[in-house]
Amino acid sequence: MSRAAMAVLLGVAAAAAPAGEVEVLHWWTSGGEAKSVDELKRALATQGHAWRDLAVQGGGGDAAMTVLRSRVTGGNPPTAAQLKGPAIQEWGRMGVLANLDDVATEQRWDAQLPKVVAEAMKYNGHYVAVPVNVHRVNWLWINRDALRKVGTRAPQSWDEFFALAEKLQRAGIVPVAHGGQPWQEFTTFETVALGVGGADFYRKAFVKLDPAALKSGTMESVLTTFRRIKAYTDKAAPRRDWNQATAMVIRGEAAMQFMGDWAKGEFLAAGKVPNKDFLCVSAPGTERSYIFNIDSFAMFQLQSAAARTAQRALVTSIMSPAFQEIFNLNKGSIPVAAGVNMGRFDLCGQESGAYFTATAMINTLVPSIAHKMAQPAAVEDAFKETVAAFWNDERITSAQAMDRFVAAARPKP
């Protein structure tokens, strides 16, 4: 859909509603992210509303949360703030979020969103946040020439993965490009957990924090498989950024990378074509399941009627099919709303959309613990530190790691 067409669709309410201003706190400040924000600004402008950008760089959103706490406690909240997962519930408990049920009913959000996604946008059964996009975490990115050199196909099981890794290593190609940073190790770990244990195990362990799952034979298998991957990374991996690891796959220095679909942008920016130069395949054992990472905006209670009108326009615009299409084409993610035309999306995006819909139907759609979708920050951080320590220190046993998981999951007094 063209930008002009989107302007027509989103501009119908402009004459009927008084102009207002939205102030939006976010940390989308680079590349395709900034371009995507510009589309949202334009959508609001077509309806006569001004946009005040409250962009905060750095810290993966940590710096933005410091600003947000200061604004809310000072009685001057922004219109919207980029929040995700359990953080939405935490702000909901403070009684500062706006009720969006009227817009949700009008746009049929309950029918448009998978239940697990809808529940993440609600507090006490009421919508308080609006989802923008979906990233799939459990992808394996593969350099196609590397596969050709060893004469094999993309792995579908862990046995096939390690057999391929052996062939690649003998051929002088780094099997797995990895960045030795805790969040990257956690991303790989949750993907392995899904592939080894399945969606039900994943949910029990990382959503329900079931001690029996956290300390089980299945979790031991997860940890063993996870640690085994390290032997197929290179010695320069520690502290490498994720996009540098992706660049190794693009150049053919490495064959594979476990990473969410934000990695796709690096391949496309390098002029690479899906299925020709690189493959986006489900990580071993995860073809029928999907770890989601969703960006969303929570809406705050506002005093001014004009500000509330502008806020409502913002919410309505975000969930419109026109905006969902254009925003996600720029961002590299996929639309969260059902029924958006996927014709302009690349092969990886179309596959992600198909998997998102299918796994929602068979209940194998699960939230990412590594990307702030499943647990509060304190629990997530404790798990992440345990996973990183296990990866980097072979003296730590699987039993010790599982004990740390159980301790991290235990309710604090």
C-alpha positions, 0 to 999 in steps of 0.5 A: 500500500502506498504512503498516499493511500495510508494517508487517506485511510488514516486522515478520515478522522482529522476533520472531526477531532480537535488537534492534539499532541502526542509525546512518545517515549521510545528508544528507536533511534537508528536505521530502520527503527527511526524510519519506522517511527517517521511513518507513525509521525506521518500517520498522526500528522494526517489526522492533525495531531502533532508529535513530540519525540522523546527518544532516549538512546542507550541501554536497550531501554534502561535509560528510557525507563529512568526517564519514564519513572521520573516523568510519571512520579513527577505527575507529567507522564508522556502520552505513550511509552515503549514497554513490553511484557511484564513491564506493562503489568508492573506499570498497570499495578501503579494505576497510571495506565489508560484504558483502551478497551473502546478502541480495542472493541472498535478494531476487534483486537481480541479477534486480531491478536493471539490470546497470549499476545492480547493478555500481555497487552492487558492489565486486570482484563483491560487493554492498556497497551497496543502491540506494534510488531512481532519478531521471531527469536528462534531462527537459524541464519545460514550462509548458503555457499557454506552449505554447498561447500560441505554438500549438505542441507540445513539441519532439522534436528540437533543430531543433524546440526552437530554433524553439519558443524563437524563438517564445517569445522573440518572445511575451515569454516567457523560453524557458529558465529556468536557474540559473547555477550550475556543477552546473546547467550541467553537468546541461544539458550532459550532457542535450544530449550524450545528445540530440546524440550518443546513449547510445553516444557518451555512454558513450564520452565520460563513462564510458570517457573515450575521448579520441577521443570527447572530442575529436570532431566529435560533441562539437563539435556538443554544445558548439555546441548547448549554448552556443546554449541560453544565448541563450534564458535571461534575464540574471538567471540567474547564481547563481539556484537551480534551484528558483527557475528551476522557479518561473519555469516554474510561474508562466509567466514562463519556458516550459521547464527542463532538470532532473532529476525532483526539479523535479516536487516544486516543480510538485506543491507549487504545486498543478500537475497533470502533463499539464494544467498542465505537461509532463514530456517527454524532452529533445530526442533522448533519448526512447529513453535515460535518464540515471540518478541513484541514491541508495544506502547503502553498508554498513560492517563492524561488530563487534557481532552485534546491530549486524550483525543490525540492518544486515541488517534495514536492507538488507532493508527498503530493497529491499522492494517496500513500502518502495520504493513508499512512500519514492519516493512521498514523494521524487518519484523512482521505485523502483529494484527491479523489480515495484513497483506504480506505480499510485499514482505520478503520470504523470511517475513512471509514464513515468519507470518505463517509460523506466527499464525499457525503456532497460535492455533496449536498453542506453541507460541511462547514469549521470549524470556531473553527479550523481556517478554516472559518475566520481570527484569529481576528474574530475567537478569538472574536467569541470564547471569546463570546462563552466561556463567554456565557458557563461560565457565565449564566448572559450573555443572548442569546441576549447579545451573539448575539449582540457580534457576530454581533459586531465581524463580523462588518468590522473594519475601 
